[in-house]
Amino acid sequence: MGSWWGGVSATKQGGRGGDGLRGDGVRAWGRVNERTGGGCKGGLLKGAKEALQAGRIWTLEKSATPLTKEELGRGTWALLHAIAAQYPDQPTRQQKRDAKELMAILSRLYPCKECADHFKDVLKANPVHAGSQAEFSQWLCHVHNVVNRSLGKLTFPCQRVNARWGKLDCKDRACDLQGTPDLK
Ligand SMILES: Cc1cc2nc3c(=O)[nH]c(=O)nc-3n(C[C@H](O)[C@H](O)[C@H](O)COP(=O)(O)OP(=O)(O)OC[C@H]3O[C@@H](n4cnc5c(N)ncnc54)[C@H](O)[C@@H]3O)c2cc1C
């Protein structure tokens, strides 16, 4: 993942639990400007290098390219399987609605039209099952396999989905979802 600031491609390095690429980027920008007095490209580059040498959280890349369809797919599936892994055993009505809505939104806004259109058909044939964590993660594994098959890929054994995409390893279960109150 990368972000552009002042013509420098920056990549977040190491460590879990950072508070977001853009937020960190903005802070890095602030630090660089503090050091250089701001504005000047040469000064900005110098400041960025100093920040790197000082062991802060960015490395410089020579180039950064837009996501490929495959990278986008891998990132999206990782997010979806992580959501399913963290999904509560006993979701609230709102959480069930959110799960369905998330999939419906993906089928409309996923930034690859061919994929979004295909996913719409997949959802029509396989309505979301989100009655529990197990149900949701198995359903997601199944629809991922539907997509895999359509692309001529191997299917994944869904009995192994928890081994591949287990709950996040967060201290004191801080990543566990709380029940969300009804919004409607
Ligand atoms: C909603 C959606 C629709 C898409 N539609 C299209 C499309 O129409 N055309 C297109 O070209 N691309 C599409 N893609 C992208 C495509 O599915 C792949 O993500 C991409 O081709 C990269 O594939 P990959 O082999 O690296 O593994 P991915 O399919 O991205 O999977 C990532 C990892 O998940 C694991 N995995 C694989 N299958 C499963 C499963 N069933 N359950 C759990 N874990 C699994 C494996 O460890 C795998 O390495 C879509 C992506 C999404 C999210």
The ligand as a Tripos MOL2 file, in Angstrom:
@<TRIPOS>MOLECULE
LIG
   53    58     1     0     0
SMALL
NO_CHARGES

@<TRIPOS>ATOM
      1 C1        -16.6150   -9.8760   -4.8400 C.3       1 LIG1
      2 C2        -15.5140  -10.1950   -5.8340 C.ar      1 LIG1
      3 C3        -15.8320  -10.5400   -7.1410 C.ar      1 LIG1
      4 C4        -14.8190  -10.7780   -8.0630 C.ar      1 LIG1
      5 N1        -15.1450  -11.0610   -9.3620 N.ar      1 LIG1
      6 C5        -14.1620  -11.2120  -10.2670 C.ar      1 LIG1
      7 C6        -14.4860  -11.4140  -11.6420 C.ar      1 LIG1
      8 O1        -15.6640  -11.4670  -12.0270 O.2       1 LIG1
      9 N2        -13.4660  -11.5090  -12.5360 N.ar      1 LIG1
     10 C7        -12.1370  -11.4390  -12.1300 C.ar      1 LIG1
     11 O2        -11.2440  -11.5330  -12.9770 O.2       1 LIG1
     12 N3        -11.8210  -11.2810  -10.8150 N.ar      1 LIG1
     13 C8        -12.7850  -11.1600   -9.9010 C.ar      1 LIG1
     14 N4        -12.4560  -10.9710   -8.5840 N.ar      1 LIG1
     15 C9        -11.0540  -11.1030   -8.1550 C.3       1 LIG1
     16 C10       -10.7190  -12.6050   -7.9360 C.3       1 LIG1
     17 O3        -11.7100  -13.2420   -7.1590 O.3       1 LIG1
     18 C11        -9.3700  -12.8200   -7.2210 C.3       1 LIG1
     19 O4         -9.3470  -12.0450   -6.0300 O.3       1 LIG1
     20 C12        -8.1490  -12.4640   -8.0270 C.3       1 LIG1
     21 O5         -8.1800  -13.1270   -9.2690 O.3       1 LIG1
     22 C13        -6.8480  -12.8750   -7.2780 C.3       1 LIG1
     23 O6         -6.9430  -14.2760   -7.0470 O.3       1 LIG1
     24 P1         -5.9920  -15.1200   -6.1420 P.3       1 LIG1
     25 O7         -5.7870  -16.4300   -6.8490 O.co2     1 LIG1
     26 O8         -4.7780  -14.3740   -5.7440 O.co2     1 LIG1
     27 O9         -6.7790  -15.4610   -4.7890 O.3       1 LIG1
     28 P2         -8.1400  -14.8480   -4.2270 P.3       1 LIG1
     29 O10        -9.2930  -15.4980   -4.9080 O.co2     1 LIG1
     30 O11        -8.0720  -13.3750   -4.2410 O.co2     1 LIG1
     31 O12        -8.0970  -15.3760   -2.7400 O.3       1 LIG1
     32 C14        -7.1760  -14.8520   -1.7820 C.3       1 LIG1
     33 C15        -6.8260  -15.9690   -0.8130 C.3       1 LIG1
     34 O13        -8.0260  -16.4100   -0.1710 O.3       1 LIG1
     35 C16        -7.9810  -17.8150    0.0700 C.3       1 LIG1
     36 N5         -9.1640  -18.3850   -0.5470 N.ar      1 LIG1
     37 C17        -9.3830  -18.7420   -1.8250 C.ar      1 LIG1
     38 N6        -10.6180  -19.1950   -1.9850 N.ar      1 LIG1
     39 C18       -11.2150  -19.1160   -0.7840 C.ar      1 LIG1
     40 C19       -12.5010  -19.4430   -0.2980 C.ar      1 LIG1
     41 N7        -13.4490  -19.9690   -1.0870 N.pl3     1 LIG1
     42 N8        -12.7710  -19.2430    1.0080 N.ar      1 LIG1
     43 C20       -11.8300  -18.7380    1.8340 C.ar      1 LIG1
     44 N9        -10.5790  -18.4110    1.4420 N.ar      1 LIG1
     45 C21       -10.2820  -18.6060    0.1480 C.ar      1 LIG1
     46 C22        -6.6940  -18.3250   -0.5070 C.3       1 LIG1
     47 O14        -5.7570  -18.4510    0.5420 O.3       1 LIG1
     48 C23        -6.2790  -17.2330   -1.4740 C.3       1 LIG1
     49 O15        -4.8920  -17.1370   -1.6140 O.3       1 LIG1
     50 C24       -13.4530  -10.7190   -7.6550 C.ar      1 LIG1
     51 C25       -13.1580  -10.3700   -6.3330 C.ar      1 LIG1
     52 C26       -14.1650  -10.1090   -5.4290 C.ar      1 LIG1
     53 C27       -13.8250   -9.7120   -4.0160 C.3       1 LIG1
@<TRIPOS>BOND
     1     1     2 1
     2     2     3 ar
     3     2    52 ar
     4     3     4 ar
     5     4     5 ar
     6     4    50 ar
     7     5     6 ar
     8     6     7 ar
     9     6    13 1
    10     7     8 2
    11     7     9 ar
    12     9    10 ar
    13    10    11 2
    14    10    12 ar
    15    12    13 ar
    16    13    14 ar
    17    14    15 1
    18    14    50 ar
    19    15    16 1
    20    16    17 1
    21    16    18 1
    22    18    19 1
    23    18    20 1
    24    20    21 1
    25    20    22 1
    26    22    23 1
    27    23    24 1
    28    24    25 2
    29    24    26 1
    30    24    27 1
    31    27    28 1
    32    28    29 2
    33    28    30 1
    34    28    31 1
    35    31    32 1
    36    32    33 1
    37    33    34 1
    38    33    48 1
    39    34    35 1
    40    35    36 1
    41    35    46 1
    42    36    37 ar
    43    36    45 ar
    44    37    38 ar
    45    38    39 ar
    46    39    40 ar
    47    39    45 ar
    48    40    41 1
    49    40    42 ar
    50    42    43 ar
    51    43    44 ar
    52    44    45 ar
    53    46    47 1
    54    46    48 1
    55    48    49 1
    56    50    51 ar
    57    51    52 ar
    58    52    53 1
@<TRIPOS>SUBSTRUCTURE
     1 LIG1         1 GROUP 0 **** ****
